Amino acid sequence: MNAKSSKKITTAISAVALALPITVGVASGAVAAPAPTAVTCRAIVDTPWVNSPRDGFANRRSGAGTNFRILGRLNTGTQVTRAEVCGTWSRITAPAAGWVANSLLSTTNPGTTTPATGWFRAQIGAFRTRANADTRAAAARRAGFETYIRKVGNVYRVQVGAFRNRADAQARVNQARNAGFRDAFVQTS
């Protein structure tokens, strides 16, 4: 047998081995790995609010579980559009798409008092109508910013970040200004 035909046989054996189910050997014999647990999903259309009294925000993730990447944060008081519930997670489509834990969503508005004072926010607009706020938020998302809208009194504030210190908030404001949002400024909670 030459080297070329030996390589072909080794490759064929490897391909067959990869297609076989993986088993774990134990003293009493081989045991197949457990099957994943099925989760029931149901379509739903409603608009709950983020309610996270402990942290003041909910992580928006790329999938239904804490093992998925964090895409951004949604502050307490942010209203979301929910499209699907899968187990203990909800798929949301607005203000940005992603997954949020059901335990952090409420059918009643928790208000905008959390997170506690001391947060600094990069704000790019404030509007009397939700439609105008949605238009500004959509423009910011097209520019690559994670956005959220907070209703404070009768005003809808469009913001692109919540930060523990002013320097980080100012850096985001500078990015927003460079992207064309000239009226961006640091707002304190």
Secondary structure as UniProt FT lines:
FT   HELIX           3..19
FT   STRAND          23..26
FT   TURN            27..28
FT   STRAND          29..32
FT   STRAND          41..46
FT   STRAND          49..50
FT   TURN            53..55
FT   STRAND          57..61
FT   TURN            66..67
FT   STRAND          70..75
FT   TURN            76..77
FT   STRAND          81..86
FT   TURN            87..88
FT   STRAND          89..94
FT   STRAND          98..101
FT   HELIX           102..104
FT   STRAND          105..106
FT   TURN            117..118
FT   STRAND          120..127
FT   HELIX           130..142
FT   TURN            143..144
FT   STRAND          148..152
FT   TURN            153..154
FT   STRAND          155..163
FT   HELIX           166..178
FT   TURN            179..180
FT   TURN            182..183
FT   STRAND          185..188
//
